[in-house]
């Protein structure tokens, strides 16, 4: 290799290194703090119904020192939602509940529903991020336990939100009855889909809902299909982090950590099963594992989705 070729190779290598360093600086030091609200409107309510503002939050992965995230989440109350849908992985540290109180306390008095992600039961641990390219992750360690009971006491008893972990219930909002049901984390196969038909039969024997919501942490195909079969009119999920690191402006995530199509790993789309097509919102979430503190091409987000009458 001649001197000129050697110089060119070193220059190219330096350029690649500079780009990589800039990307890392952006993803670790800047973008993961660029919290944003994604807004959509869905025409799914009966004629004459008032608009219903739904705040969808997911994957906070809260640690007690994450004050910027806590303060931004606390400000979501200014959006004046009528309903909060929380699709899990609230906790990112054994002491994360302290930060969640700061984030969610301003939402007291606003009806809500929640399901668990795996990090609501066990804390995060270091892992090789390249393994996500081989398929959905598996736990191969003894994780630090999370005080799930304390988390649920806060969400259910203090905030008044409905626990939808393999459960169903109903809410009265703005004169509308909403039926809601959900499952615990399908990524850990904690979802008990078999229990839902009986629960929904009992619920529907008490009246007819204007709208039915199906709520899950991880949007696995089997769960979404069954939710539609059970009569869900809208589907709500998190878990994917939108891929967390994406090729900028690409419609597809690089990974989703579940079997949902990669172009549906973030945002509002539709899901079709058994002749029915319903809206699906997959939140890219607000956080990340404390062992993978990066967002690139995928801002942390909450969703404000306004439900309006069908045309």
C-alpha positions as CSV (number, residue, x, y, z in Angstrom):
1,X,0.0,0.0,0.0
2,X,1.5,3.3,-1.1
3,X,1.7,6.4,1.1
4,X,-1.1,8.2,-0.8
5,X,-3.4,5.2,-0.3
6,X,-2.5,4.9,3.3
7,X,-3.3,8.5,3.9
8,X,-6.7,8.2,2.2
9,X,-7.5,5.1,4.3
10,X,-6.6,6.9,7.5
11,X,-8.6,9.9,6.5
12,X,-11.7,7.8,5.8
13,X,-11.3,6.0,9.0
14,X,-11.0,9.2,10.9
15,X,-14.2,10.5,9.2
16,X,-16.1,7.4,10.1
17,X,-14.9,7.7,13.7
18,X,-15.9,11.4,13.8
19,X,-19.4,10.6,12.5
20,X,-19.7,7.8,15.1
21,X,-18.6,10.0,17.9
22,X,-21.1,12.7,16.8
23,X,-23.9,10.2,16.6
24,X,-23.1,8.9,20.1
25,X,-23.0,12.4,21.5
26,X,-26.3,13.2,19.9
27,X,-28.0,10.0,21.0
28,X,-26.6,9.9,24.6
29,X,-26.3,13.5,25.4
30,X,-29.1,15.2,23.5
31,X,-31.9,13.3,21.8
32,X,-32.8,11.1,24.8
33,X,-33.9,14.4,26.5
34,X,-35.9,15.7,23.6
35,X,-39.3,14.6,25.0
36,X,-42.2,15.2,22.6
37,X,-46.0,14.8,22.5
38,X,-47.3,13.0,19.4
39,X,-50.9,14.1,18.6
40,X,-53.5,12.2,16.6
41,X,-57.2,12.2,16.1
42,X,-59.3,9.0,15.8
43,X,-62.9,8.9,14.6
44,X,-64.1,5.9,16.7
45,X,-66.9,7.3,18.9
46,X,-70.6,7.1,18.3
47,X,-72.4,10.0,16.6
48,X,-73.0,12.9,18.9
49,X,-70.4,11.8,21.5
50,X,-68.1,14.5,22.9
51,X,-64.4,14.4,22.1
52,X,-62.3,12.3,24.5
53,X,-58.7,13.2,25.0
54,X,-56.5,10.1,25.8
55,X,-53.0,10.5,27.1
56,X,-50.9,7.4,26.3
57,X,-47.7,7.0,28.4
58,X,-45.4,4.0,28.3
59,X,-41.9,2.7,29.2
60,X,-40.8,5.5,31.6
61,X,-38.1,3.1,33.0
62,X,-37.9,5.6,35.8
63,X,-34.8,6.0,37.9
64,X,-34.8,8.4,40.9
65,X,-32.2,10.7,39.5
66,X,-33.9,11.3,36.2
67,X,-35.3,14.7,37.1
68,X,-35.6,16.2,33.6
69,X,-37.9,13.3,32.6
70,X,-39.9,13.5,35.8
71,X,-40.5,17.3,35.4
72,X,-41.5,16.9,31.7
73,X,-43.9,14.1,32.5
74,X,-45.4,16.1,35.3
75,X,-46.2,18.8,32.8
76,X,-48.4,16.4,30.8
77,X,-51.2,17.2,33.1
78,X,-51.5,20.6,31.3
79,X,-52.8,18.7,28.3
80,X,-56.0,18.1,30.3
81,X,-56.6,14.5,29.3
82,X,-59.9,12.8,30.1
83,X,-58.2,9.4,30.3
84,X,-54.6,8.0,30.9
85,X,-53.5,4.7,29.3
86,X,-50.3,3.5,30.8
87,X,-48.8,0.5,29.0
88,X,-46.2,-0.5,31.5
89,X,-42.4,-0.6,32.2
90,X,-42.8,2.3,34.6
91,X,-39.9,1.2,36.7
92,X,-36.2,1.4,35.7
93,X,-34.7,1.1,39.1
94,X,-35.6,-0.4,42.5
95,X,-36.2,3.1,43.8
96,X,-37.9,4.3,40.7
97,X,-41.3,4.8,42.4
98,X,-39.9,8.0,44.0
99,X,-39.5,9.5,40.6
100,X,-42.8,8.2,39.3
101,X,-44.6,10.1,42.1
102,X,-43.1,13.3,40.8
103,X,-44.1,12.4,37.3
104,X,-47.6,11.2,37.9
105,X,-48.9,13.1,40.9
106,X,-50.2,16.0,38.8
107,X,-52.5,13.4,37.1
108,X,-54.4,12.6,40.3
109,X,-58.1,12.7,39.8
110,X,-57.9,11.8,36.1
111,X,-59.2,8.3,35.3
112,X,-56.6,5.9,34.0
113,X,-55.8,2.2,33.2
114,X,-52.5,0.4,33.4
115,X,-50.8,-2.9,32.7
116,X,-47.3,-4.3,33.6
117,X,-44.2,-4.6,31.7
118,X,-41.4,-7.0,32.9
119,X,-39.5,-4.0,34.5
120,X,-42.5,-3.4,36.8
121,X,-41.4,-6.7,38.4
122,X,-37.7,-6.8,38.0
123,X,-35.0,-4.2,37.6
124,X,-32.8,-3.9,34.4
125,X,-29.4,-5.5,34.0
126,X,-26.5,-5.1,31.6
127,X,-26.9,-7.0,28.3
128,X,-25.3,-7.1,24.9
129,X,-27.5,-4.8,22.6
130,X,-26.5,-6.8,19.6
131,X,-28.5,-9.8,20.9
132,X,-31.7,-7.8,20.0
133,X,-31.0,-8.5,16.4
134,X,-31.3,-12.2,16.9
135,X,-34.9,-11.9,18.1
136,X,-36.9,-11.0,21.2
137,X,-34.7,-10.8,24.3
138,X,-34.7,-13.5,27.0
139,X,-33.7,-13.1,30.6
140,X,-30.6,-15.1,31.5
141,X,-29.8,-13.6,34.8
142,X,-31.2,-13.1,38.3
143,X,-32.7,-9.6,38.2
144,X,-33.1,-7.2,41.1
145,X,-36.7,-7.4,42.3
146,X,-39.0,-4.5,42.1
147,X,-41.6,-3.7,44.7
148,X,-44.5,-4.3,42.4
149,X,-47.0,-4.2,45.2
150,X,-46.0,-0.7,46.1
151,X,-46.2,0.4,42.4
152,X,-49.7,-1.1,42.1
153,X,-50.8,0.5,45.4
154,X,-49.7,3.9,44.0
155,X,-51.2,3.5,40.5
156,X,-54.4,1.8,41.6
157,X,-55.2,3.1,45.1
158,X,-53.6,6.6,45.1
159,X,-54.1,7.6,41.5
160,X,-57.3,5.6,41.1
161,X,-56.3,3.8,37.9
162,X,-57.8,0.5,36.8
163,X,-55.4,-2.5,36.9
164,X,-55.9,-4.4,33.6
165,X,-53.3,-7.1,34.1
166,X,-55.3,-10.1,32.8
167,X,-58.4,-8.2,33.8
168,X,-61.4,-6.1,32.5
169,X,-63.5,-3.2,33.7
170,X,-65.5,-0.2,32.7
171,X,-65.3,3.6,33.1
172,X,-67.8,6.4,32.7
173,X,-66.3,9.4,31.0
174,X,-68.1,12.5,29.8
175,X,-71.3,10.5,29.8
176,X,-69.8,7.6,27.8
177,X,-69.3,4.1,29.0
178,X,-65.9,2.6,28.0
179,X,-65.1,-1.1,28.5
180,X,-61.4,-1.8,29.0
181,X,-59.4,-5.0,29.2
182,X,-55.8,-6.0,29.1
183,X,-53.1,-8.5,29.8
184,X,-49.8,-8.5,31.7
185,X,-46.5,-8.6,29.9
186,X,-46.8,-10.8,26.8
187,X,-43.0,-10.6,26.3
188,X,-42.6,-12.7,29.4
189,X,-45.6,-14.8,28.5
190,X,-47.5,-13.5,31.5
191,X,-50.6,-12.8,29.4
192,X,-53.6,-14.9,30.2
193,X,-55.8,-14.5,27.2
194,X,-58.0,-17.4,28.2
195,X,-59.4,-15.5,31.2
196,X,-60.7,-12.5,29.2
197,X,-63.8,-13.9,27.4
198,X,-65.5,-14.8,30.7
199,X,-64.6,-11.5,32.3
200,X,-65.9,-9.6,29.2
201,X,-69.1,-11.6,29.2
202,X,-69.8,-10.6,32.8
203,X,-68.9,-7.0,32.0
204,X,-71.2,-6.8,29.0
205,X,-74.1,-8.3,30.8
206,X,-74.2,-5.0,32.8
207,X,-74.6,-2.8,29.8
208,X,-73.3,-1.7,26.4
209,X,-70.1,0.3,25.9
210,X,-69.6,3.2,23.5
211,X,-66.1,2.0,22.9
212,X,-63.9,-0.9,24.0
213,X,-60.1,-0.5,24.5
214,X,-57.6,-3.4,24.5
215,X,-54.4,-2.6,26.4
216,X,-51.1,-4.6,26.4
217,X,-47.5,-3.8,27.2
218,X,-45.9,-5.9,24.4
219,X,-47.7,-5.9,21.0
220,X,-47.3,-9.5,20.1
221,X,-49.4,-10.6,17.1
222,X,-51.2,-13.3,19.2
223,X,-52.4,-10.7,21.6
224,X,-53.5,-8.1,19.0
225,X,-55.4,-10.8,17.1
226,X,-57.2,-12.0,20.2
227,X,-58.0,-8.5,21.3
228,X,-59.8,-7.9,18.0
229,X,-61.6,-11.2,18.4
230,X,-62.8,-10.1,21.8
231,X,-64.2,-6.9,20.4
232,X,-61.6,-4.2,21.0
233,X,-62.2,-1.0,19.0
234,X,-58.8,0.4,19.7
235,X,-55.5,-1.2,20.6
236,X,-52.8,0.3,22.9
237,X,-49.2,-0.9,23.4
238,X,-45.7,0.0,24.3
239,X,-42.5,-2.1,24.9
240,X,-40.7,-1.6,21.5
241,X,-39.2,1.8,22.4
242,X,-39.9,2.5,18.7
243,X,-36.6,0.6,18.1
244,X,-34.8,3.2,20.3
245,X,-32.0,3.5,17.7
246,X,-33.4,4.1,14.2
247,X,-32.1,5.0,10.8
248,X,-33.3,8.7,10.6
249,X,-36.4,9.2,8.5
250,X,-36.8,5.4,7.9
251,X,-40.4,4.2,8.3
252,X,-39.2,0.9,9.8
253,X,-37.5,0.2,13.1
254,X,-34.3,-1.8,13.1
255,X,-35.6,-4.0,15.9
256,X,-38.9,-4.3,17.8
257,X,-38.1,-6.9,20.5
258,X,-41.3,-8.7,19.6
259,X,-43.0,-10.1,16.5
260,X,-44.9,-7.0,15.4
261,X,-43.9,-5.8,11.8
262,X,-41.1,-3.3,12.0
263,X,-43.0,-0.6,10.3
264,X,-45.6,-0.7,13.1
265,X,-43.1,-0.6,16.0
266,X,-43.9,3.0,16.6
267,X,-46.9,5.3,16.2
268,X,-50.5,5.0,15.0
269,X,-51.4,2.3,12.4
270,X,-54.1,-0.3,12.1
271,X,-54.4,-4.0,12.9
272,X,-56.6,-6.4,10.9
273,X,-57.8,-9.8,12.1
274,X,-60.8,-11.9,11.3
275,X,-62.3,-9.3,9.0
276,X,-62.0,-6.4,11.4
277,X,-59.5,-3.5,11.2
278,X,-59.0,-1.3,14.2
279,X,-56.5,1.5,15.2
280,X,-53.3,0.5,17.0
281,X,-51.1,2.9,18.8
282,X,-47.7,1.7,19.8
283,X,-45.9,4.2,22.0
284,X,-42.1,4.6,21.5
285,X,-42.0,5.4,25.2
286,X,-40.3,7.9,27.4
287,X,-37.3,6.1,28.7
288,X,-34.6,3.5,28.3
289,X,-32.7,1.0,30.4
290,X,-30.1,2.7,32.6
291,X,-27.6,0.4,30.9
292,X,-28.5,1.7,27.4
293,X,-28.9,5.4,27.8
294,X,-29.4,6.4,24.2
295,X,-32.0,7.5,21.7
296,X,-31.2,8.0,18.1
297,X,-33.7,8.9,15.4
298,X,-36.4,8.1,17.9
299,X,-37.3,10.8,20.4
300,X,-38.9,9.8,23.8
301,X,-42.6,10.5,23.5
302,X,-46.1,10.5,25.0
303,X,-49.2,10.4,22.8
304,X,-52.3,12.6,23.0
305,X,-55.0,11.0,21.0
306,X,-58.3,12.7,20.7
307,X,-61.2,10.3,20.1
308,X,-64.0,11.9,18.1
309,X,-67.3,10.6,16.6
310,X,-67.3,8.6,13.4
311,X,-68.3,10.6,10.3
